[in-house]
Amino acid sequence: MTRVLSCIQPTGVVHLGNYLGALRNWVRDQHDKDVFHGIVDLHALTIAEEPGVVGDATLELAAILFAIGLDPDAATVFVQSHVPEHSQLAWVMECTVSFGELSRMTQFKDKSTKREGKFISAGLFTYPALQAADILLYDTNEVPVGDDQRQHIEITRDIAMRFNHRFGDTFVIPDAVVPAAGARVMDLQDPTSKMSKSASTDAGCVMMLDDPKSIMKKFKRAVTDSDSEVRYDVAEKPGVSSLLDILAAATGRTPQQAAEGYTQYGPLKVDTGEAVVALLEPIQERYRELIADKGELARLLSIGSEKARTVSSATLNRVYDNIGLVRP
């Protein structure tokens, strides 16, 4: 069975775009592939500056992942720092990648530029080595990525092939794959931009834990256009098309089918908001149960961590043996 790894950082609130665009696919695929989903809290330390923040965000994200339907008996959901092999293999990866390769990573350049005048951790620079460890530990066949992450998979492949050449066949060489297209979810106030938690205002971003009143308010104020024709046309009517994409995803239809019967924007906005409220209601209810029961949440995460350690420890032992380190 194909093994797939997809990780997520606990660095902010999950929004509707994350869910409809990607996370819902995780739930769909968990019974067809051998999926590993890591909450990569160690990566979040590159910008963590206050105690407790990463830990709280990790538990909140874990509760969301289980609430949307990830089954700990089908999908391996784990916290990165619970699996020490990640940090152990990361050092080997740092010793296998060159300074020049790391210095050419565009994300380091982008992120360090954004933090100009602030503390820039060395972890931002060596981040790809830890990410390579994340991937290679699990004999991963496929890593679903967007265009902004392709460079990280390429450097992971380079590191793995270099290590295999030096020390013998050790790592599975992973492939970057384009994930199945999820719903197109744009900012409700700027329908030419993707919904994002980093937008200047949250008026156009629907959070997974927003209350129904707030959700309805955001949809009723969604930007459309000056006429009143409801049709799916991304180029000419981006705001209306975004609403139709969301309504379609929430109700199991195509955007064209979702457009049928509407002659005004008002009813479309209300119906889309109500569909999203109905979609998120059971998720929010399960989230509240989990976040109030830290013992159950810890139990669910321990299932994934044990499965992750079984696979990752075997890989790390293979690495150490092939290098020829003295073993206890």
PyMOL commands that set and color helices and strands:
alter all, ss='L'
color gray80, all
select helices_A, chain A and resi 16-29+41-44+53-67+80-82+85-94+99-103+106-114+122-136+147-167+202-204+212-220+238-251+255-259+265-291+294-323
alter helices_A, ss='H'
color red, helices_A
select strands_A, chain A and resi 3-8+34-39+76-79+142-144+175-177
alter strands_A, ss='S'
color yellow, strands_A
deselect
rebuild
show_as cartoon
